[in-house]
């Protein structure tokens, strides 16, 4: 996510991205709102880092790009967690 977004924006975008990622991965019943927010925010860091490796400018993307970055990272994070638990 962009550093220009406020803390509240991180919580809102992270929560939405974490919730949708948990729906995609089928883990929503195991997660509450707090864990969805954590997954989304950490997913934003993962997604931003990965996109940065490919030369994508994640700093100037705006709200929608930040949300999609968080969603991508959150899905990757939940996939890795599922892989480790098996």
N, CA, C and O atoms as a Maestro MAE file, in Angstrom:
{
 s_m_m2io_version
 :::
 2.0.0
}

f_m_ct {
 s_m_title
 :::
 protein
 m_atom[344] {
  # First column is atom index #
  i_m_mmod_type
  r_m_x_coord
  r_m_y_coord
  r_m_z_coord
  i_m_residue_number
  s_m_chain_name
  s_m_pdb_residue_name
  s_m_pdb_atom_name
  i_m_atomic_number
  :::
  1 25 0.841 -1.176 0.000 1 A "UNK " " N  " 7
  2 3 0.000 0.000 0.000 1 A "UNK " " CA " 6
  3 2 0.887 1.240 0.000 1 A "UNK " " C  " 6
  4 15 2.056 1.195 0.382 1 A "UNK " " O  " 8
  5 25 0.321 2.296 -0.420 2 A "UNK " " N  " 7
  6 3 1.095 3.522 -0.477 2 A "UNK " " CA " 6
  7 2 1.254 4.096 0.912 2 A "UNK " " C  " 6
  8 15 0.383 3.960 1.772 2 A "UNK " " O  " 8
  9 25 2.382 4.739 1.108 3 A "UNK " " N  " 7
  10 3 2.627 5.341 2.410 3 A "UNK " " CA " 6
  11 2 1.798 6.596 2.598 3 A "UNK " " C  " 6
  12 15 1.660 7.078 3.723 3 A "UNK " " O  " 8
  13 25 1.241 7.141 1.517 4 A "UNK " " N  " 7
  14 3 0.434 8.337 1.601 4 A "UNK " " CA " 6
  15 2 -0.951 8.086 2.179 4 A "UNK " " C  " 6
  16 15 -1.628 9.035 2.576 4 A "UNK " " O  " 8
  17 25 -1.379 6.857 2.236 5 A "UNK " " N  " 7
  18 3 -2.684 6.554 2.803 5 A "UNK " " CA " 6
  19 2 -2.626 6.663 4.322 5 A "UNK " " C  " 6
  20 15 -1.620 6.317 4.941 5 A "UNK " " O  " 8
  21 25 -3.691 7.138 4.903 6 A "UNK " " N  " 7
  22 3 -3.738 7.294 6.350 6 A "UNK " " CA " 6
  23 2 -3.878 5.935 7.032 6 A "UNK " " C  " 6
  24 15 -4.159 4.919 6.396 6 A "UNK " " O  " 8
  25 25 -3.675 5.954 8.326 7 A "UNK " " N  " 7
  26 3 -3.796 4.733 9.124 7 A "UNK " " CA " 6
  27 2 -5.197 4.142 9.006 7 A "UNK " " C  " 6
  28 15 -5.363 2.926 8.911 7 A "UNK " " O  " 8
  29 25 -6.196 5.008 9.014 8 A "UNK " " N  " 7
  30 3 -7.584 4.542 8.890 8 A "UNK " " CA " 6
  31 2 -7.797 3.875 7.537 8 A "UNK " " C  " 6
  32 15 -8.495 2.865 7.443 8 A "UNK " " O  " 8
  33 25 -7.203 4.432 6.498 9 A "UNK " " N  " 7
  34 3 -7.320 3.838 5.169 9 A "UNK " " CA " 6
  35 2 -6.665 2.461 5.136 9 A "UNK " " C  " 6
  36 15 -7.182 1.543 4.499 9 A "UNK " " O  " 8
  37 25 -5.530 2.312 5.819 10 A "UNK " " N  " 7
  38 3 -4.885 0.997 5.901 10 A "UNK " " CA " 6
  39 2 -5.826 -0.021 6.547 10 A "UNK " " C  " 6
  40 15 -5.921 -1.161 6.094 10 A "UNK " " O  " 8
  41 25 -6.511 0.393 7.593 11 A "UNK " " N  " 7
  42 3 -7.430 -0.503 8.303 11 A "UNK " " CA " 6
  43 2 -8.616 -0.868 7.415 11 A "UNK " " C  " 6
  44 15 -8.992 -2.037 7.330 11 A "UNK " " O  " 8
  45 25 -9.202 0.121 6.756 12 A "UNK " " N  " 7
  46 3 -10.374 -0.139 5.909 12 A "UNK " " CA " 6
  47 2 -10.001 -0.999 4.712 12 A "UNK " " C  " 6
  48 15 -10.636 -2.024 4.464 12 A "UNK " " O  " 8
  49 25 -8.981 -0.595 3.972 13 A "UNK " " N  " 7
  50 3 -8.576 -1.355 2.784 13 A "UNK " " CA " 6
  51 2 -8.065 -2.730 3.181 13 A "UNK " " C  " 6
  52 15 -8.393 -3.725 2.535 13 A "UNK " " O  " 8
  53 25 -7.263 -2.795 4.241 14 A "UNK " " N  " 7
  54 3 -6.754 -4.083 4.716 14 A "UNK " " CA " 6
  55 2 -7.867 -5.011 5.168 14 A "UNK " " C  " 6
  56 15 -7.850 -6.205 4.872 14 A "UNK " " O  " 8
  57 25 -8.839 -4.456 5.889 15 A "UNK " " N  " 7
  58 3 -9.967 -5.278 6.342 15 A "UNK " " CA " 6
  59 2 -10.780 -5.835 5.192 15 A "UNK " " C  " 6
  60 15 -11.131 -7.015 5.183 15 A "UNK " " O  " 8
  61 25 -11.079 -4.984 4.219 16 A "UNK " " N  " 7
  62 3 -11.839 -5.451 3.045 16 A "UNK " " CA " 6
  63 2 -11.052 -6.479 2.242 16 A "UNK " " C  " 6
  64 15 -11.595 -7.507 1.837 16 A "UNK " " O  " 8
  65 25 -9.781 -6.202 2.013 17 A "UNK " " N  " 7
  66 3 -8.956 -7.134 1.244 17 A "UNK " " CA " 6
  67 2 -8.793 -8.457 1.991 17 A "UNK " " C  " 6
  68 15 -8.870 -9.524 1.382 17 A "UNK " " O  " 8
  69 25 -8.569 -8.396 3.302 18 A "UNK " " N  " 7
  70 3 -8.436 -9.621 4.087 18 A "UNK " " CA " 6
  71 2 -9.719 -10.433 4.106 18 A "UNK " " C  " 6
  72 15 -9.681 -11.662 4.053 18 A "UNK " " O  " 8
  73 25 -10.864 -9.745 4.181 19 A "UNK " " N  " 7
  74 3 -12.149 -10.439 4.188 19 A "UNK " " CA " 6
  75 2 -12.409 -11.111 2.845 19 A "UNK " " C  " 6
  76 15 -12.810 -12.274 2.800 19 A "UNK " " O  " 8
  77 25 -12.184 -10.388 1.752 20 A "UNK " " N  " 7
  78 3 -12.413 -10.977 0.430 20 A "UNK " " CA " 6
  79 2 -11.424 -12.113 0.168 20 A "UNK " " C  " 6
  80 15 -11.798 -13.135 -0.406 20 A "UNK " " O  " 8
  81 25 -10.171 -11.945 0.583 21 A "UNK " " N  " 7
  82 3 -9.192 -13.027 0.429 21 A "UNK " " CA " 6
  83 2 -9.610 -14.260 1.222 21 A "UNK " " C  " 6
  84 15 -9.443 -15.387 0.757 21 A "UNK " " O  " 8
  85 25 -10.154 -14.046 2.423 22 A "UNK " " N  " 7
  86 3 -10.593 -15.195 3.224 22 A "UNK " " CA " 6
  87 2 -11.796 -15.880 2.578 22 A "UNK " " C  " 6
  88 15 -11.956 -17.094 2.704 22 A "UNK " " O  " 8
  89 25 -12.643 -15.114 1.886 23 A "UNK " " N  " 7
  90 3 -13.753 -15.720 1.144 23 A "UNK " " CA " 6
  91 2 -13.210 -16.529 -0.036 23 A "UNK " " C  " 6
  92 15 -13.682 -17.635 -0.299 23 A "UNK " " O  " 8
  93 25 -12.227 -15.986 -0.741 24 A "UNK " " N  " 7
  94 3 -11.628 -16.675 -1.886 24 A "UNK " " CA " 6
  95 2 -10.973 -17.975 -1.443 24 A "UNK " " C  " 6
  96 15 -11.121 -19.004 -2.102 24 A "UNK " " O  " 8
  97 25 -10.252 -17.933 -0.331 25 A "UNK " " N  " 7
  98 3 -9.514 -19.103 0.149 25 A "UNK " " CA " 6
  99 2 -10.333 -20.004 1.066 25 A "UNK " " C  " 6
  100 15 -9.849 -21.061 1.470 25 A "UNK " " O  " 8
  101 25 -11.551 -19.617 1.403 26 A "UNK " " N  " 7
  102 3 -12.418 -20.457 2.226 26 A "UNK " " CA " 6
  103 2 -12.043 -20.495 3.695 26 A "UNK " " C  " 6
  104 15 -12.308 -21.486 4.376 26 A "UNK " " O  " 8
  105 25 -11.432 -19.432 4.193 27 A "UNK " " N  " 7
  106 3 -11.030 -19.396 5.604 27 A "UNK " " CA " 6
  107 2 -11.836 -18.388 6.412 27 A "UNK " " C  " 6
  108 15 -11.482 -18.095 7.554 27 A "UNK " " O  " 8
  109 25 -12.904 -17.858 5.847 28 A "UNK " " N  " 7
  110 3 -13.659 -16.795 6.511 28 A "UNK " " CA " 6
  111 2 -14.272 -17.253 7.830 28 A "UNK " " C  " 6
  112 15 -14.346 -16.469 8.776 28 A "UNK " " O  " 8
  113 25 -14.708 -18.498 7.910 29 A "UNK " " N  " 7
  114 3 -15.332 -18.991 9.140 29 A "UNK " " CA " 6
  115 2 -14.326 -19.062 10.284 29 A "UNK " " C  " 6
  116 15 -14.714 -19.008 11.451 29 A "UNK " " O  " 8
  117 25 -13.033 -19.182 9.962 30 A "UNK " " N  " 7
  118 3 -12.001 -19.299 10.987 30 A "UNK " " CA " 6
  119 2 -11.468 -17.939 11.428 30 A "UNK " " C  " 6
  120 15 -10.805 -17.842 12.460 30 A "UNK " " O  " 8
  121 25 -11.748 -16.892 10.662 31 A "UNK " " N  " 7
  122 3 -11.182 -15.581 10.925 31 A "UNK " " CA " 6
  123 2 -12.249 -14.605 11.404 31 A "UNK " " C  " 6
  124 15 -13.396 -14.659 10.961 31 A "UNK " " O  " 8
  125 25 -11.870 -13.734 12.288 32 A "UNK " " N  " 7
  126 3 -12.741 -12.649 12.696 32 A "UNK " " CA " 6
  127 2 -12.300 -11.367 12.000 32 A "UNK " " C  " 6
  128 15 -11.413 -11.385 11.147 32 A "UNK " " O  " 8
  129 25 -12.919 -10.274 12.367 33 A "UNK " " N  " 7
  130 3 -12.618 -9.007 11.714 33 A "UNK " " CA " 6
  131 2 -11.171 -8.567 11.968 33 A "UNK " " C  " 6
  132 15 -10.518 -8.035 11.071 33 A "UNK " " O  " 8
  133 25 -10.678 -8.786 13.172 34 A "UNK " " N  " 7
  134 3 -9.304 -8.390 13.488 34 A "UNK " " CA " 6
  135 2 -8.293 -9.163 12.643 34 A "UNK " " C  " 6
  136 15 -7.351 -8.575 12.111 34 A "UNK " " O  " 8
  137 25 -8.481 -10.458 12.518 35 A "UNK " " N  " 7
  138 3 -7.566 -11.262 11.718 35 A "UNK " " CA " 6
  139 2 -7.681 -10.908 10.236 35 A "UNK " " C  " 6
  140 15 -6.682 -10.941 9.518 35 A "UNK " " O  " 8
  141 25 -8.887 -10.571 9.767 36 A "UNK " " N  " 7
  142 3 -9.040 -10.121 8.384 36 A "UNK " " CA " 6
  143 2 -8.238 -8.841 8.134 36 A "UNK " " C  " 6
  144 15 -7.603 -8.699 7.089 36 A "UNK " " O  " 8
  145 25 -8.268 -7.920 9.086 37 A "UNK " " N  " 7
  146 3 -7.509 -6.678 8.954 37 A "UNK " " CA " 6
  147 2 -6.012 -6.971 8.926 37 A "UNK " " C  " 6
  148 15 -5.285 -6.434 8.090 37 A "UNK " " O  " 8
  149 25 -5.558 -7.817 9.837 38 A "UNK " " N  " 7
  150 3 -4.135 -8.165 9.890 38 A "UNK " " CA " 6
  151 2 -3.698 -8.825 8.586 38 A "UNK " " C  " 6
  152 15 -2.660 -8.474 8.025 38 A "UNK " " O  " 8
  153 25 -4.491 -9.782 8.106 39 A "UNK " " N  " 7
  154 3 -4.163 -10.469 6.856 39 A "UNK " " CA " 6
  155 2 -4.116 -9.474 5.697 39 A "UNK " " C  " 6
  156 15 -3.228 -9.553 4.848 39 A "UNK " " O  " 8
  157 25 -5.056 -8.548 5.659 40 A "UNK " " N  " 7
  158 3 -5.082 -7.558 4.580 40 A "UNK " " CA " 6
  159 2 -3.908 -6.598 4.623 40 A "UNK " " C  " 6
  160 15 -3.323 -6.291 3.584 40 A "UNK " " O  " 8
  161 25 -3.554 -6.117 5.811 41 A "UNK " " N  " 7
  162 3 -2.434 -5.180 5.939 41 A "UNK " " CA " 6
  163 2 -1.113 -5.887 5.627 41 A "UNK " " C  " 6
  164 15 -0.287 -5.357 4.884 41 A "UNK " " O  " 8
  165 25 -0.911 -7.077 6.188 42 A "UNK " " N  " 7
  166 3 0.300 -7.842 5.884 42 A "UNK " " CA " 6
  167 2 0.302 -8.213 4.397 42 A "UNK " " C  " 6
  168 15 1.350 -8.200 3.750 42 A "UNK " " O  " 8
  169 25 -0.858 -8.538 3.870 43 A "UNK " " N  " 7
  170 3 -0.971 -8.812 2.436 43 A "UNK " " CA " 6
  171 2 -0.578 -7.610 1.601 43 A "UNK " " C  " 6
  172 15 0.027 -7.766 0.540 43 A "UNK " " O  " 8
  173 25 -0.914 -6.405 2.064 44 A "UNK " " N  " 7
  174 3 -0.503 -5.192 1.369 44 A "UNK " " CA " 6
  175 2 1.009 -5.047 1.326 44 A "UNK " " C  " 6
  176 15 1.574 -4.643 0.310 44 A "UNK " " O  " 8
  177 25 1.655 -5.377 2.425 45 A "UNK " " N  " 7
  178 3 3.116 -5.327 2.464 45 A "UNK " " CA " 6
  179 2 3.724 -6.368 1.530 45 A "UNK " " C  " 6
  180 15 4.678 -6.079 0.807 45 A "UNK " " O  " 8
  181 25 3.172 -7.572 1.547 46 A "UNK " " N  " 7
  182 3 3.661 -8.637 0.663 46 A "UNK " " CA " 6
  183 2 3.415 -8.271 -0.799 46 A "UNK " " C  " 6
  184 15 4.316 -8.369 -1.633 46 A "UNK " " O  " 8
  185 25 2.192 -7.849 -1.099 47 A "UNK " " N  " 7
  186 3 1.850 -7.483 -2.477 47 A "UNK " " CA " 6
  187 2 2.683 -6.318 -2.982 47 A "UNK " " C  " 6
  188 15 3.144 -6.334 -4.124 47 A "UNK " " O  " 8
  189 25 2.881 -5.310 -2.147 48 A "UNK " " N  " 7
  190 3 3.700 -4.165 -2.528 48 A "UNK " " CA " 6
  191 2 5.137 -4.557 -2.783 48 A "UNK " " C  " 6
  192 15 5.759 -4.074 -3.729 48 A "UNK " " O  " 8
  193 25 5.667 -5.429 -1.948 49 A "UNK " " N  " 7
  194 3 7.035 -5.905 -2.121 49 A "UNK " " CA " 6
  195 2 7.173 -6.704 -3.410 49 A "UNK " " C  " 6
  196 15 8.118 -6.499 -4.173 49 A "UNK " " O  " 8
  197 25 6.225 -7.622 -3.656 50 A "UNK " " N  " 7
  198 3 6.289 -8.437 -4.879 50 A "UNK " " CA " 6
  199 2 6.147 -7.590 -6.139 50 A "UNK " " C  " 6
  200 15 6.897 -7.776 -7.097 50 A "UNK " " O  " 8
  201 25 5.195 -6.666 -6.146 51 A "UNK " " N  " 7
  202 3 5.015 -5.812 -7.314 51 A "UNK " " CA " 6
  203 2 6.228 -4.907 -7.517 51 A "UNK " " C  " 6
  204 15 6.595 -4.605 -8.653 51 A "UNK " " O  " 8
  205 25 6.843 -4.480 -6.436 52 A "UNK " " N  " 7
  206 3 8.063 -3.683 -6.526 52 A "UNK " " CA " 6
  207 2 9.202 -4.452 -7.181 52 A "UNK " " C  " 6
  208 15 10.013 -3.871 -7.902 52 A "UNK " " O  " 8
  209 25 9.263 -5.755 -6.932 53 A "UNK " " N  " 7
  210 3 10.281 -6.584 -7.567 53 A "UNK " " CA " 6
  211 2 10.132 -6.601 -9.089 53 A "UNK " " C  " 6
  212 15 11.113 -6.747 -9.818 53 A "UNK " " O  " 8
  213 25 8.889 -6.449 -9.554 54 A "UNK " " N  " 7
  214 3 8.618 -6.443 -10.993 54 A "UNK " " CA " 6
  215 2 8.641 -5.035 -11.579 54 A "UNK " " C  " 6
  216 15 8.267 -4.837 -12.735 54 A "UNK " " O  " 8
  217 25 9.076 -4.064 -10.795 55 A "UNK " " N  " 7
  218 3 9.206 -2.704 -11.281 55 A "UNK " " CA " 6
  219 2 7.922 -1.903 -11.299 55 A "UNK " " C  " 6
  220 15 7.872 -0.841 -11.919 55 A "UNK " " O  " 8
  221 25 6.881 -2.381 -10.636 56 A "UNK " " N  " 7
  222 3 5.602 -1.665 -10.597 56 A "UNK " " CA " 6
  223 2 5.688 -0.570 -9.539 56 A "UNK " " C  " 6
  224 15 6.107 -0.828 -8.410 56 A "UNK " " O  " 8
  225 25 5.294 0.649 -9.896 57 A "UNK " " N  " 7
  226 3 5.287 1.771 -8.956 57 A "UNK " " CA " 6
  227 2 4.049 1.664 -8.075 57 A "UNK " " C  " 6
  228 15 2.956 2.069 -8.470 57 A "UNK " " O  " 8
  229 25 4.230 1.119 -6.887 58 A "UNK " " N  " 7
  230 3 3.093 0.918 -5.992 58 A "UNK " " CA " 6
  231 2 2.767 2.158 -5.176 58 A "UNK " " C  " 6
  232 15 1.702 2.229 -4.563 58 A "UNK " " O  " 8
  233 25 3.670 3.140 -5.156 59 A "UNK " " N  " 7
  234 3 3.456 4.324 -4.325 59 A "UNK " " CA " 6
  235 2 2.386 5.248 -4.894 59 A "UNK " " C  " 6
  236 15 1.681 5.904 -4.128 59 A "UNK " " O  " 8
  237 25 2.246 5.316 -6.203 60 A "UNK " " N  " 7
  238 3 1.310 6.265 -6.785 60 A "UNK " " CA " 6
  239 2 0.058 5.628 -7.347 60 A "UNK " " C  " 6
  240 15 -0.574 6.194 -8.239 60 A "UNK " " O  " 8
  241 25 -0.311 4.472 -6.849 61 A "UNK " " N  " 7
  242 3 -1.412 3.727 -7.444 61 A "UNK " " CA " 6
  243 2 -2.810 4.170 -7.062 61 A "UNK " " C  " 6
  244 15 -3.746 3.940 -7.829 61 A "UNK " " O  " 8
  245 25 -2.988 4.787 -5.923 62 A "UNK " " N  " 7
  246 3 -4.317 5.189 -5.485 62 A "UNK " " CA " 6
  247 2 -5.030 4.089 -4.710 62 A "UNK " " C  " 6
  248 15 -4.464 3.035 -4.423 62 A "UNK " " O  " 8
  249 25 -6.303 4.368 -4.378 63 A "UNK " " N  " 7
  250 3 -7.106 3.476 -3.526 63 A "UNK " " CA " 6
  251 2 -7.366 2.122 -4.149 63 A "UNK " " C  " 6
  252 15 -7.179 1.092 -3.502 63 A "UNK " " O  " 8
  253 25 -7.795 2.116 -5.399 64 A "UNK " " N  " 7
  254 3 -8.152 0.844 -6.047 64 A "UNK " " CA " 6
  255 2 -6.921 -0.027 -6.224 64 A "UNK " " C  " 6
  256 15 -6.964 -1.230 -5.968 64 A "UNK " " O  " 8
  257 25 -5.824 0.577 -6.662 65 A "UNK " " N  " 7
  258 3 -4.594 -0.197 -6.830 65 A "UNK " " CA " 6
  259 2 -4.099 -0.720 -5.488 65 A "UNK " " C  " 6
  260 15 -3.620 -1.851 -5.400 65 A "UNK " " O  " 8
  261 25 -4.211 0.093 -4.445 66 A "UNK " " N  " 7
  262 3 -3.809 -0.354 -3.110 66 A "UNK " " CA " 6
  263 2 -4.663 -1.530 -2.653 66 A "UNK " " C  " 6
  264 15 -4.156 -2.491 -2.074 66 A "UNK " " O  " 8
  265 25 -5.964 -1.444 -2.919 67 A "UNK " " N  " 7
  266 3 -6.857 -2.543 -2.544 67 A "UNK " " CA " 6
  267 2 -6.469 -3.827 -3.285 67 A "UNK " " C  " 6
  268 15 -6.380 -4.896 -2.680 67 A "UNK " " O  " 8
  269 25 -6.240 -3.714 -4.584 68 A "UNK " " N  " 7
  270 3 -5.874 -4.899 -5.381 68 A "UNK " " CA " 6
  271 2 -4.520 -5.456 -4.947 68 A "UNK " " C  " 6
  272 15 -4.317 -6.670 -4.950 68 A "UNK " " O  " 8
  273 25 -3.602 -4.580 -4.578 69 A "UNK " " N  " 7
  274 3 -2.303 -5.020 -4.069 69 A "UNK " " CA " 6
  275 2 -2.481 -5.783 -2.757 69 A "UNK " " C  " 6
  276 15 -1.881 -6.841 -2.566 69 A "UNK " " O  " 8
  277 25 -3.302 -5.249 -1.857 70 A "UNK " " N  " 7
  278 3 -3.584 -5.929 -0.580 70 A "UNK " " CA " 6
  279 2 -4.264 -7.267 -0.811 70 A "UNK " " C  " 6
  280 15 -3.932 -8.260 -0.164 70 A "UNK " " O  " 8
  281 25 -5.213 -7.290 -1.731 71 A "UNK " " N  " 7
  282 3 -5.934 -8.528 -2.026 71 A "UNK " " CA " 6
  283 2 -4.988 -9.591 -2.565 71 A "UNK " " C  " 6
  284 15 -5.037 -10.743 -2.134 71 A "UNK " " O  " 8
  285 25 -4.130 -9.213 -3.500 72 A "UNK " " N  " 7
  286 3 -3.148 -10.150 -4.050 72 A "UNK " " CA " 6
  287 2 -2.256 -10.699 -2.946 72 A "UNK " " C  " 6
  288 15 -2.067 -11.910 -2.837 72 A "UNK " " O  " 8
  289 25 -1.710 -9.809 -2.130 73 A "UNK " " N  " 7
  290 3 -0.835 -10.243 -1.044 73 A "UNK " " CA " 6
  291 2 -1.549 -11.086 -0.006 73 A "UNK " " C  " 6
  292 15 -0.974 -12.039 0.522 73 A "UNK " " O  " 8
  293 25 -2.802 -10.746 0.296 74 A "UNK " " N  " 7
  294 3 -3.568 -11.504 1.292 74 A "UNK " " CA " 6
  295 2 -3.866 -12.916 0.800 74 A "UNK " " C  " 6
  296 15 -3.794 -13.873 1.572 74 A "UNK " " O  " 8
  297 25 -4.199 -13.048 -0.476 75 A "UNK " " N  " 7
  298 3 -4.449 -14.385 -1.042 75 A "UNK " " CA " 6
  299 2 -3.161 -15.206 -1.002 75 A "UNK " " C  " 6
  300 15 -3.186 -16.392 -0.674 75 A "UNK " " O  " 8
  301 25 -2.041 -14.575 -1.337 76 A "UNK " " N  " 7
  302 3 -0.755 -15.271 -1.272 76 A "UNK " " CA " 6
  303 2 -0.445 -15.678 0.165 76 A "UNK " " C  " 6
  304 15 -0.015 -16.804 0.413 76 A "UNK " " O  " 8
  305 25 -0.659 -14.773 1.104 77 A "UNK " " N  " 7
  306 3 -0.402 -15.069 2.517 77 A "UNK " " CA " 6
  307 2 -1.255 -16.236 3.011 77 A "UNK " " C  " 6
  308 15 -0.739 -17.148 3.657 77 A "UNK " " O  " 8
  309 25 -2.550 -16.216 2.714 78 A "UNK " " N  " 7
  310 3 -3.428 -17.313 3.151 78 A "UNK " " CA " 6
  311 2 -3.049 -18.626 2.472 78 A "UNK " " C  " 6
  312 15 -3.164 -19.692 3.078 78 A "UNK " " O  " 8
  313 25 -2.604 -18.561 1.239 79 A "UNK " " N  " 7
  314 3 -2.150 -19.772 0.543 79 A "UNK " " CA " 6
  315 2 -0.912 -20.341 1.202 79 A "UNK " " C  " 6
  316 15 -0.800 -21.554 1.375 79 A "UNK " " O  " 8
  317 25 0.029 -19.469 1.574 80 A "UNK " " N  " 7
  318 3 1.241 -19.930 2.250 80 A "UNK " " CA " 6
  319 2 0.927 -20.516 3.617 80 A "UNK " " C  " 6
  320 15 1.507 -21.527 4.014 80 A "UNK " " O  " 8
  321 25 0.008 -19.880 4.336 81 A "UNK " " N  " 7
  322 3 -0.381 -20.405 5.653 81 A "UNK " " CA " 6
  323 2 -1.014 -21.782 5.510 81 A "UNK " " C  " 6
  324 15 -0.718 -22.689 6.288 81 A "UNK " " O  " 8
  325 25 -1.883 -21.939 4.516 82 A "UNK " " N  " 7
  326 3 -2.516 -23.239 4.281 82 A "UNK " " CA " 6
  327 2 -1.467 -24.289 3.917 82 A "UNK " " C  " 6
  328 15 -1.554 -25.433 4.363 82 A "UNK " " O  " 8
  329 25 -0.485 -23.907 3.117 83 A "UNK " " N  " 7
  330 3 0.567 -24.828 2.698 83 A "UNK " " CA " 6
  331 2 1.406 -25.274 3.887 83 A "UNK " " C  " 6
  332 15 1.764 -26.447 3.987 83 A "UNK " " O  " 8
  333 25 1.722 -24.349 4.791 84 A "UNK " " N  " 7
  334 3 2.534 -24.663 5.966 84 A "UNK " " CA " 6
  335 2 1.774 -25.562 6.939 84 A "UNK " " C  " 6
  336 15 2.361 -26.447 7.562 84 A "UNK " " O  " 8
  337 25 0.467 -25.331 7.068 85 A "UNK " " N  " 7
  338 3 -0.341 -26.121 8.015 85 A "UNK " " CA " 6
  339 2 -0.542 -27.566 7.568 85 A "UNK " " C  " 6
  340 15 -0.817 -28.433 8.398 85 A "UNK " " O  " 8
  341 25 -0.411 -27.835 6.287 86 A "UNK " " N  " 7
  342 3 -0.618 -29.217 5.787 86 A "UNK " " CA " 6
  343 2 0.565 -30.077 5.994 86 A "UNK " " C  " 6
  344 15 0.545 -31.253 5.630 86 A "UNK " " O  " 8
  :::
 }
 m_bond[343] {
  # First column is bond index #
  i_m_from
  i_m_to
  i_m_order
  :::
  1 1 2 1
  2 2 3 1
  3 3 4 2
  4 3 5 1
  5 5 6 1
  6 6 7 1
  7 7 8 2
  8 7 9 1
  9 9 10 1
  10 10 11 1
  11 11 12 2
  12 11 13 1
  13 13 14 1
  14 14 15 1
  15 15 16 2
  16 15 17 1
  17 17 18 1
  18 18 19 1
  19 19 20 2
  20 19 21 1
  21 21 22 1
  22 22 23 1
  23 23 24 2
  24 23 25 1
  25 25 26 1
  26 26 27 1
  27 27 28 2
  28 27 29 1
  29 29 30 1
  30 30 31 1
  31 31 32 2
  32 31 33 1
  33 33 34 1
  34 34 35 1
  35 35 36 2
  36 35 37 1
  37 37 38 1
  38 38 39 1
  39 39 40 2
  40 39 41 1
  41 41 42 1
  42 42 43 1
  43 43 44 2
  44 43 45 1
  45 45 46 1
  46 46 47 1
  47 47 48 2
  48 47 49 1
  49 49 50 1
  50 50 51 1
  51 51 52 2
  52 51 53 1
  53 53 54 1
  54 54 55 1
  55 55 56 2
  56 55 57 1
  57 57 58 1
  58 58 59 1
  59 59 60 2
  60 59 61 1
  61 61 62 1
  62 62 63 1
  63 63 64 2
  64 63 65 1
  65 65 66 1
  66 66 67 1
  67 67 68 2
  68 67 69 1
  69 69 70 1
  70 70 71 1
  71 71 72 2
  72 71 73 1
  73 73 74 1
  74 74 75 1
  75 75 76 2
  76 75 77 1
  77 77 78 1
  78 78 79 1
  79 79 80 2
  80 79 81 1
  81 81 82 1
  82 82 83 1
  83 83 84 2
  84 83 85 1
  85 85 86 1
  86 86 87 1
  87 87 88 2
  88 87 89 1
  89 89 90 1
  90 90 91 1
  91 91 92 2
  92 91 93 1
  93 93 94 1
  94 94 95 1
  95 95 96 2
  96 95 97 1
  97 97 98 1
  98 98 99 1
  99 99 100 2
  100 99 101 1
  101 101 102 1
  102 102 103 1
  103 103 104 2
  104 103 105 1
  105 105 106 1
  106 106 107 1
  107 107 108 2
  108 107 109 1
  109 109 110 1
  110 110 111 1
  111 111 112 2
  112 111 113 1
  113 113 114 1
  114 114 115 1
  115 115 116 2
  116 115 117 1
  117 117 118 1
  118 118 119 1
  119 119 120 2
  120 119 121 1
  121 121 122 1
  122 122 123 1
  123 123 124 2
  124 123 125 1
  125 125 126 1
  126 126 127 1
  127 127 128 2
  128 127 129 1
  129 129 130 1
  130 130 131 1
  131 131 132 2
  132 131 133 1
  133 133 134 1
  134 134 135 1
  135 135 136 2
  136 135 137 1
  137 137 138 1
  138 138 139 1
  139 139 140 2
  140 139 141 1
  141 141 142 1
  142 142 143 1
  143 143 144 2
  144 143 145 1
  145 145 146 1
  146 146 147 1
  147 147 148 2
  148 147 149 1
  149 149 150 1
  150 150 151 1
  151 151 152 2
  152 151 153 1
  153 153 154 1
  154 154 155 1
  155 155 156 2
  156 155 157 1
  157 157 158 1
  158 158 159 1
  159 159 160 2
  160 159 161 1
  161 161 162 1
  162 162 163 1
  163 163 164 2
  164 163 165 1
  165 165 166 1
  166 166 167 1
  167 167 168 2
  168 167 169 1
  169 169 170 1
  170 170 171 1
  171 171 172 2
  172 171 173 1
  173 173 174 1
  174 174 175 1
  175 175 176 2
  176 175 177 1
  177 177 178 1
  178 178 179 1
  179 179 180 2
  180 179 181 1
  181 181 182 1
  182 182 183 1
  183 183 184 2
  184 183 185 1
  185 185 186 1
  186 186 187 1
  187 187 188 2
  188 187 189 1
  189 189 190 1
  190 190 191 1
  191 191 192 2
  192 191 193 1
  193 193 194 1
  194 194 195 1
  195 195 196 2
  196 195 197 1
  197 197 198 1
  198 198 199 1
  199 199 200 2
  200 199 201 1
  201 201 202 1
  202 202 203 1
  203 203 204 2
  204 203 205 1
  205 205 206 1
  206 206 207 1
  207 207 208 2
  208 207 209 1
  209 209 210 1
  210 210 211 1
  211 211 212 2
  212 211 213 1
  213 213 214 1
  214 214 215 1
  215 215 216 2
  216 215 217 1
  217 217 218 1
  218 218 219 1
  219 219 220 2
  220 219 221 1
  221 221 222 1
  222 222 223 1
  223 223 224 2
  224 223 225 1
  225 225 226 1
  226 226 227 1
  227 227 228 2
  228 227 229 1
  229 229 230 1
  230 230 231 1
  231 231 232 2
  232 231 233 1
  233 233 234 1
  234 234 235 1
  235 235 236 2
  236 235 237 1
  237 237 238 1
  238 238 239 1
  239 239 240 2
  240 239 241 1
  241 241 242 1
  242 242 243 1
  243 243 244 2
  244 243 245 1
  245 245 246 1
  246 246 247 1
  247 247 248 2
  248 247 249 1
  249 249 250 1
  250 250 251 1
  251 251 252 2
  252 251 253 1
  253 253 254 1
  254 254 255 1
  255 255 256 2
  256 255 257 1
  257 257 258 1
  258 258 259 1
  259 259 260 2
  260 259 261 1
  261 261 262 1
  262 262 263 1
  263 263 264 2
  264 263 265 1
  265 265 266 1
  266 266 267 1
  267 267 268 2
  268 267 269 1
  269 269 270 1
  270 270 271 1
  271 271 272 2
  272 271 273 1
  273 273 274 1
  274 274 275 1
  275 275 276 2
  276 275 277 1
  277 277 278 1
  278 278 279 1
  279 279 280 2
  280 279 281 1
  281 281 282 1
  282 282 283 1
  283 283 284 2
  284 283 285 1
  285 285 286 1
  286 286 287 1
  287 287 288 2
  288 287 289 1
  289 289 290 1
  290 290 291 1
  291 291 292 2
  292 291 293 1
  293 293 294 1
  294 294 295 1
  295 295 296 2
  296 295 297 1
  297 297 298 1
  298 298 299 1
  299 299 300 2
  300 299 301 1
  301 301 302 1
  302 302 303 1
  303 303 304 2
  304 303 305 1
  305 305 306 1
  306 306 307 1
  307 307 308 2
  308 307 309 1
  309 309 310 1
  310 310 311 1
  311 311 312 2
  312 311 313 1
  313 313 314 1
  314 314 315 1
  315 315 316 2
  316 315 317 1
  317 317 318 1
  318 318 319 1
  319 319 320 2
  320 319 321 1
  321 321 322 1
  322 322 323 1
  323 323 324 2
  324 323 325 1
  325 325 326 1
  326 326 327 1
  327 327 328 2
  328 327 329 1
  329 329 330 1
  330 330 331 1
  331 331 332 2
  332 331 333 1
  333 333 334 1
  334 334 335 1
  335 335 336 2
  336 335 337 1
  337 337 338 1
  338 338 339 1
  339 339 340 2
  340 339 341 1
  341 341 342 1
  342 342 343 1
  343 343 344 2
  :::
 }
}
